[in-house]
């Protein structure tokens, strides 16, 4: 393998590593609205459900993640037999769509042909035998650009969280988190979406912000 071709392959590996690095982050757009007073610390909360939602093991798992974040805010979980002061509602959904992209890639023009191979080297005439007829150390086979298409799926993940007063139903805090990526397993990205919802809590009301977190597979 010539130094030029070796360098070309190393460059491709480097670019592949960069692309892989981008794919290992969960990027979320977070928008919150709030009238969060300083007197909230110490108030009790409970989750509110519709129909048979409380029986869903998936929902229970997500609410457990949410519970952890609420406790960090100084809120307290409802004690059995005592009414909760705050009502917490979690909504979530995931949808997908197929995407087709056309990419320009660099390929070896001789790969897959009868000319591709090590051949043998003559110090005066360069490579002979199996190899491009004009291939010499001073005139290596250069990669060419070609177009190729690929298909993949993109998923839109979204959660909404609302914290309101149990008695007056006044809303104190509501946040929407939207995220898009190739990871279609909602359970695997839910921890990142809920953490993003409470990043820099309560945040500037009505101002969208982008939050990125490393994704651990």
Secondary structure as UniProt FT lines:
FT   HELIX           3..23
FT   STRAND          25..34
FT   HELIX           38..40
FT   TURN            41..42
FT   STRAND          44..47
FT   TURN            51..52
FT   HELIX           53..55
FT   HELIX           57..72
FT   TURN            73..74
FT   STRAND          76..77
FT   TURN            80..81
FT   STRAND          86..108
FT   TURN            109..112
FT   TURN            114..115
FT   STRAND          120..122
FT   TURN            123..125
FT   STRAND          126..128
FT   TURN            133..134
FT   TURN            137..138
FT   STRAND          143..165
FT   TURN            166..168
FT   STRAND          171..181
FT   HELIX           186..197
FT   TURN            198..202
FT   TURN            205..206
FT   STRAND          209..214
//
